[in-house]
Amino acid sequence: MSSAFDRQATEYDAARGGLERGRQAARDLLPHLAPGTVLDVGVGTGAVAAALHAADREVLGADLSLPMLHQAVNRLGSAVVCADATALPFASRSVGNVLFAHVLHLVDDLDGAVAEAARVLRPGGRLLALHGSPEPETEDDVVAAMAVLDDLQRARRDSPEAITRAGRAGGLEPVTSLPAAAHPRAMSPSAFAGSLERREPSFVLGLSEEEFARRVGPVVAALRALPDPEAARRQVWRVRLTVLARLR
Ligand SMILES: C[S@@+](CC[C@H](N)C(=O)[O-])C[C@H]1O[C@@H](n2cnc3c(N)ncnc32)[C@H](O)[C@@H]1O
């Protein structure tokens, strides 16, 4: 999985809303954080972590992908480590918050990652997850062309129920689960087609060559055939924020 992000590390921010998306995520997260450090697991390029740091929170980052971490180092300095979500190099009960921002759908062992988060959280600490398939709030020709892949986009393991269930097994109690703030993005049909061809969106990562050609090939062609394919469409997307707490 890390190799998929290794390949897109330099383009990741431009394709996913960059620092503005990070600032928006931080606005969603800040009211729900417990006191103390935020350990951002799957920190990626550090877009969200940097915004939390700018809001005076101490932030640590962990990620499997060295190229993604290389981008994060430019933002967070040495406060990052290369590690798997299921084996964090941090002491038990040592951090105030564990954040998973758009990560839990990528982790093979969601239960193991949530259990590991529960282990490193100190009493009173919180697990925060930005998760779930991004739901479009705007209609346009790109959203319409992508609709035939909705089943792939929604076939994710990071449902609120799965996260809450894994949390309870690790001794975490649910606090809240709510839609995160809407997130604007501007992307042209041809940029989106290129991103699909490079297999950047996570929902195409697991497809075989045959499935990719059969399911995604026609969508790439349809996107390229749209009128004005280089013109960015302004879209608004929304994901979910789920918060769990270690009470003792
Ligand atoms: C979609 S990106 C999100 C990055 C960042 N949280 C953000 O919102 O910008 C997912 C990140 O999770 C990392 N990742 C995937 N599986 C992981 C695992 N098992 N342990 C640690 N990091 C993982 C990837 O390398 C990638 O950097």
The ligand as an ORCA input file, in Angstrom:
! r2SCAN-3c Opt
* xyz 0 1
  C      -4.831      9.217      1.748
  S      -3.282      9.487      2.540
  C      -3.753     10.634      3.841
  C      -2.599     11.440      4.349
  C      -2.939     12.484      5.427
  N      -3.534     11.864      6.602
  C      -3.851     13.529      4.856
  O      -5.039     13.570      5.213
  O      -3.387     14.326      4.035
  C      -3.032      7.983      3.415
  C      -1.681      7.862      4.088
  O      -1.726      6.713      4.938
  C      -0.502      6.020      4.829
  N      -0.726      4.618      5.214
  C      -1.411      3.663      4.559
  N      -1.412      2.514      5.241
  C      -0.701      2.747      6.385
  C      -0.331      1.943      7.516
  N      -0.715      0.659      7.610
  N       0.412      2.510      8.485
  C       0.818      3.804      8.396
  N       0.495      4.620      7.348
  C      -0.255      4.102      6.362
  C      -0.094      6.193      3.370
  O       1.287      5.969      3.181
  C      -0.521      7.641      3.113
  O       0.506      8.553      3.396
*
